[in-house]
Amino acid sequence: MINKICVAGAGTMGIGIAMCAAQNGVEVVLFDNNIKVLEVAQQTIEKNLNALIEKNKIAAIEKTEILSRIVFTTEINTCKAPLIIEAIIEKAEIKIQLFNELSKYNETSSIFASNTSSLSINLLQQNISNPERVAGLHFFNPAQIMKLVEVVKAEKTNDEVIAKLTSFCLQLKKSPVVCIDAPGFIVNRVARHYYLEAMRLVENNQATIEQVDEIMEASGFKMGPFKLMDLIGNDINLAVSQSLYDAFNQESRFEPSALQKEKVKSGNLGRKTGEGFYKYQ
């Protein structure tokens, strides 16, 4: 059983992972080098816990206990734990730099897990000491709610590491699925065309955004592709498409949408900015 973790990156995913772990009795060090981001993270977690109290899902005393398990810090040398989960920007070189810095303060047995949604874990392993302890641990947004977690095994990942990560997911009451490192893993590989084909329909004036979402939701999907992209963040969704496009040698079926590129260029990233394919203000 893993009783303490460090989450590096206090953005949307880091917040969700930290909150979920603390709710399930795990001590959490939530690290970010930006104090303002940490302040927002703390406020967001408190807001989310207050919402659970209002819905009678937790008691007020539980909120206090959950918050007491989370340490918010900008000091990287305090990031010591048996499991390190990074949830930072989707750039391999920055993730590698972070892991190598964290390795200075942790035991060689500490597991380094990346929450990346599309970057190669094999690539990360090539540039990190003790690569056998490196794996993917891909949570879905919002991490404190979504049950699925992809546990990604790369070429050098130790089987014991995968077993520990799988057990940890069960600790958090998640549903882990072990997969081999490949572009997009399982979910983003399969779901990519849910987004791309939807945007092509709109680009070709064959349907509207609202029509696509309405019919997909009527077909049984909880969210249409455009609402889901706005929830995920158009910048993140575009980055995943670009990653798969590059990984498959620019195969046309993975080509990023000009429609989404324009949204990102204009800063309309979805719910987090108040506007994406829909307006939220």
C-alpha positions as CSV (number, residue, x, y, z in Angstrom):
1,M,0.0,0.0,0.0
2,I,1.3,3.5,-0.9
3,N,0.5,6.0,1.9
4,K,2.2,9.0,0.5
5,I,2.6,10.6,-2.9
6,C,4.0,13.7,-4.5
7,V,2.0,15.3,-7.3
8,A,4.1,17.7,-9.4
9,G,2.0,20.3,-11.1
10,A,-1.0,22.0,-9.5
11,G,-3.1,22.6,-12.6
12,T,-6.4,20.9,-13.3
13,M,-5.1,17.3,-13.4
14,G,-2.7,17.8,-10.5
15,I,-5.6,19.2,-8.4
16,G,-7.8,16.3,-9.2
17,I,-5.2,13.6,-8.5
18,A,-4.2,15.2,-5.2
19,M,-7.8,15.6,-4.1
20,C,-8.6,12.0,-5.0
21,A,-5.6,10.6,-3.1
22,A,-6.3,12.7,0.0
23,Q,-10.0,11.6,0.0
24,N,-8.7,8.0,0.2
25,G,-6.4,8.5,3.1
26,V,-3.1,9.1,1.2
27,E,-0.7,11.9,2.3
28,V,0.0,14.3,-0.6
29,V,2.7,16.8,-1.3
30,L,1.3,19.0,-4.1
31,F,4.2,20.9,-5.7
32,D,4.2,23.7,-8.2
33,N,6.9,26.4,-8.7
34,N,4.2,29.1,-9.1
35,I,2.8,30.2,-5.7
36,K,-0.3,31.7,-7.4
37,V,-1.1,28.4,-9.1
38,L,-0.8,26.7,-5.7
39,E,-3.2,29.2,-4.1
40,V,-5.7,28.6,-6.8
41,A,-5.3,24.9,-6.4
42,Q,-6.0,25.1,-2.6
43,Q,-9.1,27.3,-3.3
44,T,-10.3,24.9,-5.9
45,I,-9.9,21.8,-3.7
46,E,-11.8,23.6,-0.8
47,K,-14.5,24.6,-3.3
48,N,-14.9,21.0,-4.5
49,L,-15.0,19.7,-1.0
50,N,-17.6,22.2,0.0
51,A,-19.7,21.1,-3.0
52,L,-19.5,17.5,-1.7
53,I,-20.7,18.7,1.8
54,E,-23.6,20.4,0.2
55,K,-24.5,17.2,-1.6
56,N,-24.2,15.3,1.7
57,K,-21.4,13.1,0.2
58,I,-19.0,14.0,3.0
59,A,-19.3,15.5,6.4
60,A,-17.6,18.8,7.4
61,I,-15.1,17.0,9.6
62,E,-14.0,14.9,6.6
63,K,-13.2,18.1,4.7
64,T,-10.8,19.1,7.4
65,E,-9.2,15.7,7.5
66,I,-8.8,15.6,3.7
67,L,-7.2,19.1,3.6
68,S,-4.9,18.1,6.5
69,R,-3.4,15.4,4.2
70,I,-2.3,17.8,1.5
71,V,0.8,19.9,1.8
72,F,1.1,22.7,-0.8
73,T,4.7,23.7,-1.6
74,T,6.9,25.5,-4.0
75,E,10.0,23.8,-2.5
76,I,11.0,20.9,-4.8
77,N,13.4,19.5,-2.2
78,T,10.3,18.6,-0.1
79,C,8.9,16.4,-2.8
80,K,9.9,13.0,-1.3
81,A,7.6,10.0,-1.6
82,P,7.4,6.4,-2.7
83,L,5.4,7.6,-5.7
84,I,5.9,10.7,-7.8
85,I,3.2,11.7,-10.3
86,E,3.9,14.5,-12.7
87,A,1.0,16.4,-14.2
88,I,2.9,19.3,-15.9
89,I,3.0,20.7,-19.4
90,E,3.0,18.2,-22.3
91,K,6.6,18.6,-23.3
92,A,8.9,15.6,-23.0
93,E,12.1,17.6,-22.3
94,I,10.4,19.5,-19.4
95,K,9.1,16.3,-17.9
96,I,12.5,14.6,-18.2
97,Q,14.1,17.6,-16.5
98,L,11.6,17.5,-13.7
99,F,12.1,13.8,-13.0
100,N,15.9,14.1,-13.1
101,E,15.7,17.0,-10.6
102,L,13.3,15.0,-8.3
103,S,15.6,12.0,-8.5
104,K,18.1,14.0,-6.4
105,Y,15.7,14.0,-3.4
106,N,14.2,10.5,-3.7
107,E,15.2,6.9,-3.2
108,T,16.1,4.9,-6.3
109,S,13.1,2.8,-5.5
110,S,10.6,5.7,-5.8
111,I,8.3,5.2,-8.7
112,F,8.1,8.0,-11.3
113,A,4.8,8.1,-13.1
114,S,3.7,10.5,-15.8
115,N,0.1,11.6,-16.3
116,T,0.9,12.3,-19.9
117,S,-2.0,11.6,-22.3
118,S,0.1,11.0,-25.4
119,L,3.8,11.3,-24.9
120,S,6.0,8.2,-25.2
121,I,6.9,6.7,-21.9
122,N,9.7,4.9,-23.7
123,L,11.1,8.3,-24.7
124,L,11.0,9.5,-21.1
125,Q,12.8,6.4,-19.9
126,Q,15.7,6.9,-22.2
127,N,16.7,10.0,-20.4
128,I,16.0,9.3,-16.8
129,S,18.0,7.4,-14.2
130,N,16.7,4.0,-13.1
131,P,14.3,3.8,-16.1
132,E,12.8,0.6,-14.8
133,R,10.8,2.7,-12.2
134,V,9.2,4.9,-14.8
135,A,5.7,4.3,-16.1
136,G,2.6,6.1,-17.2
137,L,-0.4,6.7,-14.9
138,H,-2.9,8.5,-17.1
139,F,-5.9,9.8,-15.1
140,F,-8.9,11.4,-16.9
141,N,-10.4,14.8,-16.2
142,P,-11.9,15.4,-13.6
143,A,-9.5,13.0,-11.9
144,Q,-11.3,13.0,-8.6
145,I,-14.5,11.7,-10.4
146,M,-13.5,9.7,-13.5
147,K,-12.9,6.0,-12.6
148,L,-10.6,4.9,-15.5
149,V,-6.8,5.1,-15.2
150,E,-4.4,3.9,-17.9
151,V,-1.4,2.2,-16.3
152,V,1.2,2.4,-19.1
153,K,4.1,-0.1,-19.2
154,A,7.1,0.9,-21.3
155,E,9.9,-1.3,-22.5
156,K,12.1,-1.0,-19.4
157,T,9.3,-0.7,-16.8
158,N,9.6,-3.3,-14.0
159,D,6.6,-5.6,-13.6
160,E,6.6,-4.9,-9.8
161,V,6.2,-1.2,-10.6
162,I,3.1,-1.9,-12.7
163,A,1.7,-4.1,-10.0
164,K,2.2,-1.4,-7.4
165,L,0.6,1.3,-9.6
166,T,-2.4,-1.0,-10.3
167,S,-2.8,-1.6,-6.6
168,F,-2.6,2.1,-5.9
169,C,-5.4,2.8,-8.4
170,L,-7.5,0.3,-6.6
171,Q,-6.7,2.2,-3.3
172,L,-8.2,5.3,-4.9
173,K,-11.3,3.2,-6.0
174,K,-10.3,3.6,-9.6
175,S,-10.5,1.1,-12.5
176,P,-7.0,0.6,-13.7
177,V,-6.3,-0.8,-17.2
178,V,-2.7,-1.9,-18.0
179,C,-1.6,-1.1,-21.5
180,I,1.7,-1.2,-23.5
181,D,3.2,2.2,-24.4
182,A,2.0,3.2,-27.8
183,P,0.9,6.5,-29.4
184,G,-2.2,7.7,-27.6
185,F,-2.2,4.5,-25.4
186,I,-5.7,3.1,-25.7
187,V,-8.3,5.8,-25.0
188,N,-6.8,8.6,-27.0
189,R,-5.9,6.4,-29.9
190,V,-9.5,5.1,-30.1
191,A,-11.2,8.4,-29.2
192,R,-9.1,10.6,-31.5
193,H,-11.6,10.2,-34.4
194,Y,-14.5,11.0,-32.1
195,Y,-13.1,14.5,-32.1
196,L,-11.4,14.8,-35.5
197,E,-14.3,13.4,-37.6
198,A,-16.8,15.7,-35.7
199,M,-14.7,18.7,-36.5
200,R,-14.4,17.6,-40.2
201,L,-18.2,17.5,-40.4
202,V,-18.4,21.1,-39.2
203,E,-15.5,22.3,-41.4
204,N,-17.2,20.8,-44.4
205,N,-20.5,22.4,-43.5
206,Q,-22.1,19.0,-43.2
207,A,-23.4,19.6,-39.7
208,T,-23.3,22.2,-36.9
209,I,-21.5,21.9,-33.6
210,E,-24.8,21.7,-31.8
211,Q,-26.2,19.0,-34.2
212,V,-23.1,16.8,-33.8
213,D,-23.3,17.0,-30.0
214,E,-27.0,16.5,-29.9
215,I,-27.0,13.3,-32.0
216,M,-24.0,11.8,-30.2
217,E,-25.6,12.4,-26.8
218,A,-28.9,11.0,-28.1
219,S,-26.9,7.9,-29.2
220,G,-25.8,7.2,-25.7
221,F,-22.6,9.3,-25.2
222,K,-22.6,11.3,-22.0
223,M,-21.1,14.3,-23.8
224,G,-20.8,15.2,-27.4
225,P,-17.3,15.7,-28.9
226,F,-17.4,19.5,-28.8
227,K,-18.6,19.7,-25.2
228,L,-16.0,17.2,-24.2
229,M,-13.2,19.1,-26.0
230,D,-14.2,22.2,-24.2
231,L,-14.1,20.3,-20.9
232,I,-10.7,18.8,-21.6
233,G,-9.3,22.0,-23.0
234,N,-8.8,22.6,-26.7
235,D,-5.1,23.2,-26.2
236,I,-4.6,19.8,-24.6
237,N,-6.8,18.1,-27.1
238,L,-4.9,19.7,-30.0
239,A,-1.6,18.7,-28.4
240,V,-2.7,15.1,-28.3
241,S,-3.8,15.1,-31.9
242,Q,-0.5,16.7,-33.0
243,S,1.4,14.0,-31.0
244,L,-0.4,11.2,-32.7
245,Y,-0.1,12.9,-36.1
246,D,3.7,13.0,-35.6
247,A,3.9,9.5,-34.2
248,F,2.1,8.1,-37.2
249,N,4.3,10.0,-39.8
250,Q,1.6,12.6,-40.6
251,E,-1.1,10.1,-41.6
252,S,-4.0,12.1,-42.8
253,R,-6.5,10.4,-40.5
254,F,-4.7,11.9,-37.5
255,E,-4.2,15.4,-38.9
256,P,-5.2,18.1,-36.4
257,S,-8.2,20.2,-37.3
258,A,-7.8,23.8,-38.5
259,L,-11.0,24.6,-36.6
260,Q,-9.4,23.6,-33.3
261,K,-6.1,25.3,-34.2
262,E,-8.0,28.5,-34.6
263,K,-9.7,28.1,-31.2
264,V,-6.3,27.6,-29.6
265,K,-4.7,30.5,-31.5
266,S,-7.5,32.9,-30.3
267,G,-7.2,31.7,-26.7
268,N,-10.7,30.1,-26.7
269,L,-9.6,26.9,-24.9
270,G,-13.0,25.8,-23.4
271,R,-14.5,26.0,-20.0
272,K,-11.2,27.1,-18.3
273,T,-11.2,30.3,-20.4
274,G,-15.0,30.9,-20.5
275,E,-15.2,30.1,-24.2
276,G,-14.4,27.4,-26.6
277,F,-16.8,25.8,-29.1
278,Y,-19.4,27.1,-26.6
279,K,-19.6,30.2,-24.4
280,Y,-19.6,29.6,-20.6
281,Q,-19.9,33.2,-19.3
